Amino acid sequence: MDATALILIALVGLAAFAGGYAARLVQGRRALSGAEAKAKLVLEQSAREAETTVKQARLESTEQLHRLRQEFEEKTKERRGELSQLERRLHQREELLDRKLDQLDRKEKELSERDQRLGGREQAASTKDDQLEQLIAEEKERLKTIAGLNTDSAKELLLSRIEKDCRGEAGLIIKQIEEETKREAHDVSRRILLETMQRTAPEFTVESTTSVIQLPNEDMKGRIIGREGRNIRAFENSTGVDVIVDDTPDVVTLSSFDMVRREIARLSLERLMSDGRIHPARIEEIVEKVKKEFDRHIVQVGEQAVNELSAHNIHPELVKLIGRLRYRTSYGQNVLVHMKETAFLCGMIAAELGLDQRLARRCGLLHDIGKAVSHEVEGPHAIIGAELARKYGEKPEIVHAIEAHHEDVPPRSLVAVLTIVGDSISGARPGARGDTLENYVKRLQTLESICDSFQGVEKAYAIQAGREVRVIVQPERVTDLEAIALSREIKKKVEGSIEFPGQIKITVIRETRSIEYAR
């Protein structure tokens, strides 16, 4: 083989080598670029994973920090609670210590006071020792005297001394018991009376002495008067009521202090006007008919009052008298209303005291029954009412309560005292009666001043709404006999000086008191 062929082969081999190298170089570059791309992807993925890991680590650290913070706060809260409890306990202990210190101060003060009292007692004891020594000496002298007595005389002397000492001690104990009982009774009675007065306080209507009749027209006045006044004279004679015909248009006035007559006249005149026939014969006929109807009306009023109070088996005559009191007044207060109110008051007070309510209500209802006939019979209405109740078969305790409700006789039973109390509350409470406050106070002041004007009078008190005056005299200036004469002189002066309804009881009190103070 020649050199050219070798060179060609070498050149071919070299070209092949160069081509392969170039191909490998290109392939290597391609592989390098792919590796770089893969490396870049790996780096990006690694970066993303690293970022995710960092975020997760941050989140976990945040959660862990939050959890640690919560745990710290819970522990702190528990610690604060424990501290607050400790503070409360310390505060309670401080308060307890303060109270104990106060108690110690009080005890110390009490001990000092006890020391002072003990000192005083020691001094008193020493004084008593001296007194005892003196008494012992006196007793020795008495024993010397008694030694000369026989057995019976000595026993009698000793018993008399013991009896004297026991009587003194018993009197002191009785006085203490009486004072305590009076205080308790005053409190209880005041509570009962206040509750009773609050539970019943009905309004009252002041009754007038005149009744006004409204006429249908002005011509009716002439028909009422009649020719030459014969109709009006016949009407006044039949009814006992004054008929006042004045210039007031369409009005006629009936005047009478007797409410029964005035009511009969009112009903009769209204019936005559509605009938239209007005002449003397017709007037007498209508008045008689109205009187009969009015008698039945009075019985119905009495029965209604009796039924309201459940007071059964009352005599019909008493029922009729009760109905008549619907047309009777005292200081403007309707007597029947007053009697029913007194009955309710007595019943409620009896219920508070555990007494017979029906008996108390019956006494209250009948206590002023005498006023129905007091203008026909002489004497106090309480005594008159008691006689009526006795006449118509009421029980003795009811009769006694009626006669004692103004203390014309001394009350001897609880129900009699209840009747007095109920009557006083109903008649004397504010607003019950139509008398003005000025006139009422003036009358009481005048009554007291009349009594004070007599010599020897220490003080006078008007009680029972002016129905009674109690005069306290000086015992060293007025004797018992002079007190009797004084009550009569006061009675005469009261009767001649002031006007008053009913009666006034004058009680002159003379007493001697001996007061000593034991220290």
C-alpha positions in Angstrom: 0.0 0.0 0.0 1.3 3.3 -1.0 1.7 6.3 1.0 -1.2 8.1 -0.8 -3.6 5.4 0.1 -2.4 5.6 3.7 -2.8 9.3 3.7 -6.2 8.9 2.3 -7.1 6.3 4.9 -5.6 8.5 7.5 -7.6 11.5 6.2 -10.8 9.4 6.0 -10.2 8.1 9.5 -9.4 11.6 10.7 -12.5 12.9 9.0 -14.6 10.1 10.5 -13.0 10.9 13.9 -13.8 14.5 13.4 -17.3 13.8 12.4 -17.8 11.5 15.4 -16.3 14.0 17.6 -18.4 16.7 16.2 -21.4 14.5 16.6 -20.4 13.6 20.2 -19.8 17.3 20.9 -23.3 18.1 19.6 -24.8 15.3 21.5 -22.8 16.3 24.7 -24.1 19.9 24.3 -27.6 18.6 24.0 -27.1 16.5 27.0 -25.6 19.4 28.9 -28.5 21.7 28.0 -31.0 19.0 29.1 -29.1 18.5 32.3 -29.1 22.3 32.8 -32.8 22.4 32.3 -33.3 19.4 34.6 -31.0 21.1 37.1 -33.0 24.3 36.8 -36.3 22.4 37.3 -34.8 20.7 40.3 -33.6 23.9 41.7 -37.0 25.5 41.2 -38.7 22.5 42.7 -36.3 22.6 45.6 -36.9 26.3 46.0 -40.6 25.7 46.1 -40.3 22.8 48.5 -37.9 24.9 50.6 -40.4 27.8 50.6 -43.3 25.4 51.5 -41.1 23.9 54.2 -40.3 27.4 55.5 -44.0 28.4 55.5 -45.0 25.2 57.2 -42.3 25.6 59.8 -43.4 29.2 60.3 -47.0 28.1 60.7 -46.1 25.4 63.1 -43.9 27.8 65.1 -46.8 30.3 65.1 -49.3 27.7 66.3 -46.8 26.5 68.9 -46.2 30.1 70.0 -50.0 30.6 70.2 -50.5 27.4 72.2 -47.6 28.4 74.5 -49.2 31.8 74.9 -52.6 30.3 75.7 -51.0 28.0 78.2 -49.1 30.9 79.7 -52.3 33.0 79.9 -54.3 30.1 81.5 -51.5 29.6 84.0 -51.4 33.3 84.6 -55.2 33.4 85.0 -55.1 30.5 87.5 -52.4 32.3 89.3 -54.3 35.5 89.4 -57.4 33.6 90.7 -55.3 32.1 93.4 -53.9 35.5 94.2 -57.4 37.0 94.4 -58.5 34.2 96.7 -55.5 34.9 98.8 -56.4 38.6 98.9 -60.0 37.8 99.9 -58.8 35.5 102.6 -56.4 38.2 103.8 -59.2 40.8 103.7 -61.5 38.4 105.7 -58.8 37.8 108.2 -58.2 41.5 108.5 -62.0 42.0 109.1 -62.0 39.2 111.6 -59.0 40.7 113.4 -60.8 44.1 113.4 -63.9 42.6 114.9 -61.8 40.8 117.5 -60.1 44.0 118.3 -63.5 45.8 118.6 -64.7 42.9 120.9 -61.5 43.2 122.9 -62.1 47.0 123.2 -65.7 46.4 124.2 -64.7 43.8 126.7 -62.0 46.1 128.0 -64.6 48.8 128.4 -67.0 46.4 130.0 -64.3 45.3 132.4 -63.6 48.9 133.3 -67.3 49.5 133.8 -67.5 46.3 135.9 -64.6 47.5 137.9 -66.3 50.8 138.5 -69.6 49.0 139.4 -67.7 46.6 141.7 -66.1 49.6 143.3 -69.5 51.2 143.8 -70.9 47.8 145.0 -68.0 47.5 147.4 -68.8 51.0 148.7 -72.5 50.1 148.9 -71.6 46.8 150.6 -69.6 48.6 153.2 -72.5 51.0 153.7 -74.9 48.1 154.0 -72.5 46.4 156.4 -72.7 49.5 158.6 -76.5 49.5 158.2 -76.6 45.8 159.0 -74.4 46.3 162.1 -76.9 49.1 163.2 -79.8 46.8 162.4 -78.2 44.0 164.4 -77.7 46.3 167.3 -81.4 47.3 167.0 -82.5 43.7 166.7 -80.4 42.8 169.8 -82.3 45.5 171.6 -85.6 44.2 170.3 -84.6 40.7 171.3 -83.9 41.9 174.7 -87.4 43.4 174.8 -88.9 40.2 173.2 -87.0 38.1 175.8 -89.3 39.5 178.3 -92.4 38.4 176.3 -94.1 35.0 176.4 -94.1 32.6 173.4 -97.5 33.7 172.0 -96.6 37.4 172.2 -93.2 36.9 170.5 -94.8 34.7 167.8 -97.5 37.3 167.1 -94.9 40.1 166.9 -92.7 38.1 164.5 -95.7 37.2 162.3 -96.8 40.8 162.1 -93.4 41.9 161.0 -93.2 39.2 158.4 -96.6 40.0 157.1 -95.7 43.7 156.9 -92.5 42.9 154.9 -94.4 40.5 152.6 -97.2 43.0 151.9 -94.6 45.6 150.9 -92.8 43.2 148.5 -96.2 42.0 147.1 -97.3 45.5 146.5 -94.1 46.3 144.6 -94.5 43.2 142.4 -98.2 43.9 141.7 -97.3 47.5 140.7 -94.6 46.2 138.3 -97.0 43.7 136.8 -99.7 46.3 136.4 -97.3 48.7 134.7 -96.1 46.0 132.3 -99.7 44.9 131.6 -100.7 48.5 130.9 -97.9 49.0 128.4 -98.6 45.8 126.6 -102.3 46.5 126.6 -101.8 50.0 125.3 -99.7 48.8 122.4 -102.0 45.9 121.5 -105.1 48.1 121.8 -103.6 50.9 119.7 -102.7 48.4 116.9 -106.2 46.8 117.0 -107.9 50.2 116.9 -105.7 51.5 114.1 -106.3 48.4 111.9 -110.1 48.6 112.6 -110.3 52.3 111.8 -108.4 51.7 108.5 -110.7 48.8 107.5 -113.9 50.8 108.0 -114.2 54.6 107.4 -117.4 55.2 105.4 -118.2 58.6 104.2 -121.0 60.6 105.8 -123.6 62.9 104.4 -124.7 66.0 106.4 -128.5 65.9 106.7 -130.2 69.2 106.3 -133.4 70.4 108.0 -135.0 71.3 104.7 -136.0 69.5 101.5 -136.2 71.3 98.1 -139.0 70.1 95.8 -138.6 70.8 92.1 -141.9 71.9 90.4 -142.9 71.1 86.8 -143.8 74.8 86.2 -144.4 78.0 88.0 -148.2 77.6 88.0 -147.9 74.7 90.4 -147.1 77.1 93.2 -150.6 78.6 93.0 -152.2 75.2 93.0 -150.2 74.2 96.0 -151.2 77.3 97.9 -154.9 77.0 96.8 -157.7 79.5 97.1 -157.0 81.8 100.1 -154.2 79.4 101.1 -156.5 76.5 102.1 -154.4 73.8 100.3 -151.1 74.8 101.9 -152.8 75.0 105.3 -154.3 71.6 104.9 -150.9 70.2 103.8 -149.0 71.7 106.7 -151.7 70.6 109.2 -151.6 67.0 107.8 -147.8 66.7 107.7 -146.6 69.0 110.4 -144.1 70.5 108.0 -143.7 74.2 107.0 -144.0 74.8 103.3 -141.9 77.8 102.1 -143.0 79.3 98.8 -140.7 82.1 97.8 -139.5 83.8 94.6 -137.2 81.0 93.6 -138.5 79.8 90.3 -140.0 76.3 90.1 -139.0 75.4 93.6 -140.8 74.8 96.9 -139.0 74.2 100.2 -140.2 71.9 103.0 -138.8 72.8 106.4 -138.8 70.6 109.6 -136.4 69.2 112.1 -138.3 65.9 112.1 -136.8 64.1 109.1 -139.7 61.5 109.1 -142.3 64.2 108.8 -140.3 66.0 106.1 -139.8 62.8 104.1 -143.6 62.0 104.3 -144.3 65.5 103.2 -141.9 65.3 100.3 -143.4 62.0 99.0 -147.0 63.3 99.5 -146.3 66.5 97.6 -144.6 64.7 94.7 -147.6 62.3 94.5 -150.1 65.2 94.6 -148.2 67.0 91.8 -148.1 63.8 89.6 -151.8 63.2 90.4 -152.9 66.7 89.5 -155.8 66.8 92.0 -154.8 69.2 94.9 -157.5 70.0 97.4 -157.8 69.5 101.2 -159.6 66.2 101.1 -157.2 64.8 98.5 -154.3 66.1 100.5 -155.4 64.3 103.7 -156.1 61.1 101.7 -152.6 61.1 100.1 -150.8 61.9 103.3 -152.5 59.1 105.2 -151.7 56.7 102.4 -148.0 57.8 102.3 -147.7 57.4 106.1 -148.8 53.8 105.9 -146.5 53.1 103.0 -143.7 54.9 104.9 -144.2 52.7 108.0 -143.7 49.7 105.7 -140.6 51.4 104.2 -139.2 52.0 107.7 -139.6 48.3 108.5 -137.8 47.3 105.3 -134.9 49.7 106.1 -134.6 48.1 109.6 -134.7 44.6 108.2 -132.1 45.5 105.6 -129.8 46.8 108.4 -130.4 43.7 110.5 -129.6 41.4 107.6 -126.4 43.3 106.7 -125.1 42.5 110.2 -126.5 39.0 110.5 -128.4 40.0 113.7 -131.2 37.5 113.5 -134.3 37.1 115.8 -134.6 40.8 116.7 -138.1 41.7 117.9 -140.1 43.4 115.1 -140.7 46.5 117.2 -136.9 46.9 117.6 -136.5 46.4 113.8 -139.0 49.2 113.2 -137.2 51.5 115.6 -133.9 50.7 113.8 -135.6 51.8 110.5 -136.8 55.0 112.1 -133.2 56.0 112.9 -132.5 56.2 109.2 -134.3 59.6 109.6 -132.4 60.8 112.7 -129.1 62.6 112.8 -126.5 63.6 115.4 -124.2 66.5 114.4 -125.1 65.7 110.8 -124.1 62.1 111.1 -127.0 59.7 110.3 -127.7 57.7 113.4 -128.5 54.4 111.5 -125.2 54.7 109.6 -123.5 55.4 112.9 -125.1 52.3 114.5 -124.1 50.0 111.6 -120.6 51.4 111.6 -120.3 50.9 115.4 -121.5 47.3 114.9 -118.9 46.6 112.3 -116.2 48.2 114.5 -117.3 46.1 117.5 -117.3 42.9 115.5 -113.8 43.5 114.1 -112.3 44.4 117.5 -114.0 41.3 119.0 -112.5 39.2 116.2 -109.0 40.5 117.1 -109.6 39.8 120.8 -111.1 36.3 120.2 -114.6 37.3 121.5 -118.1 36.6 120.2 -118.4 38.7 117.0 -122.1 38.3 116.6 -122.8 39.4 120.2 -120.5 42.4 119.8 -122.1 43.4 116.5 -125.6 43.1 118.0 -124.6 45.4 120.9 -123.2 47.9 118.5 -126.3 47.9 116.3 -128.7 48.4 119.3 -126.6 50.8 121.4 -128.4 54.0 120.2 -131.8 52.4 119.8 -133.1 54.8 122.6 -132.6 57.8 120.2 -135.6 56.5 118.2 -137.9 57.5 121.1 -135.8 59.9 123.1 -138.0 62.8 122.0 -141.0 61.0 123.5 -139.5 59.7 126.8 -137.6 61.7 129.4 -134.1 60.5 130.3 -130.7 59.6 128.7 -131.1 57.7 125.5 -128.7 54.9 126.8 -131.1 54.1 129.7 -134.1 54.4 127.4 -132.5 52.1 124.9 -131.6 49.5 127.6 -135.3 49.5 128.8 -136.5 48.9 125.3 -134.0 46.1 124.8 -135.0 44.5 128.1 -138.7 44.9 127.2 -138.3 43.1 123.8 -136.3 40.2 125.1 -132.7 41.0 124.5 -130.0 39.2 126.5 -128.8 40.8 129.8 -125.3 41.4 128.5 -126.7 43.3 125.5 -129.0 45.4 127.8 -126.0 46.2 130.0 -123.8 47.2 127.0 -126.5 49.6 125.8 -127.0 51.3 129.2 -123.2 51.5 129.8 -122.1 52.8 126.4 -122.0 56.4 127.7 -121.0 55.2 131.2 -124.3 56.1 132.7 -123.6 52.9 134.6 -120.1 51.4 135.0 -119.3 48.8 132.3 -119.0 45.3 133.8 -118.2 43.2 130.7 -115.8 43.2 127.8 -118.6 43.5 125.2 -119.8 46.7 127.0 -116.3 48.2 126.8 -116.2 47.2 123.1 -119.5 49.1 122.6 -118.0 52.2 124.2 -114.9 52.0 122.1 -116.8 51.4 118.8 -119.2 54.3 119.6 -116.4 56.6 120.3 -114.4 55.8 117.2 -117.5 56.1 114.9 -118.6 59.4 116.5 -115.3 61.1 117.2 -113.2 60.1 114.2 -112.3 62.9 111.8 -114.9 63.5 109.1 -117.6 61.5 110.8 -119.8 64.4 111.9 -120.7 67.6 110.2 -119.7 70.0 113.0 -116.9 72.2 111.8 -113.5 71.7 113.4 -113.5 75.3 114.7 -116.8 75.0 116.4 -115.9 71.5 117.8 -112.6 72.7 119.3 -114.2 75.9 120.6 -117.0 74.0 122.3 -114.5 71.6 124.0 -112.2 74.6 125.0 -115.3 76.4 126.5 -116.3 73.3 128.4 -112.8 72.9 129.9 -112.5 76.6 130.7 -115.8 76.6 132.6 -114.5 73.7 134.7 -111.1 75.4 135.2 -112.8 78.6 136.5 -113.8 76.9 139.8 -111.4 77.1 142.8 -109.5 74.0 143.7 -109.6 72.6 140.1 -106.2 71.4 139.0 -107.1 70.4 135.4 -110.2 69.6 133.3 -110.3 67.2 130.3 -113.2 67.0 127.8 -113.4 63.5 126.4 -115.8 61.3 124.5 -116.2 64.0 121.8 -117.5 66.4 124.4 -120.0 64.0 126.0 -118.0 63.8 129.2 -115.7 66.1 131.1 -113.4 64.9 133.9 -112.3 67.4 136.5 -109.3 66.7 138.6 -109.2 68.7 141.9 -106.5 69.4 144.4 -107.1 67.0 147.3 -105.6 69.4 149.9 -108.1 72.2 148.9 -111.3 70.2 148.1 -112.8 67.6 150.4 -115.0 64.7 149.3 -118.2 66.5 150.2 -117.0 69.7 148.4 -116.3 67.5 145.3 -119.9 66.4 145.2 -121.1 70.1 145.5 -118.5 71.1 142.9 -119.9 68.7 140.3 -123.4 70.1 140.8 -122.1 73.7 140.4 -120.2 72.8 137.2 -123.4 71.2 135.9 -125.5 74.3 136.4 -122.9 76.6 134.9 -122.4 74.3 131.8 -126.2 74.2 131.3 -126.5 78.0 131.5 -123.4 78.8 129.4 -123.2 76.6 126.3 -125.6 74.7 124.0 -125.0 71.0 123.4 -126.9 68.0 122.1 -127.8 65.1 124.4 -126.1 65.2 127.8 -122.6 65.8 129.3 -121.3 63.6 132.1 -119.3 65.6 134.7 -116.9 63.5 136.7 -115.0 65.2 139.6 -111.9 63.2 140.6 -110.2 63.6 144.0 -107.3 61.4 144.9 -104.3 61.4 147.1 -101.1 59.9 145.9 -98.1 59.0 148.0 -94.9 58.5 145.9 -91.5 57.4 147.1 -88.4 56.5 145.0 -86.2 53.6 146.0 -82.5 54.0 145.0 
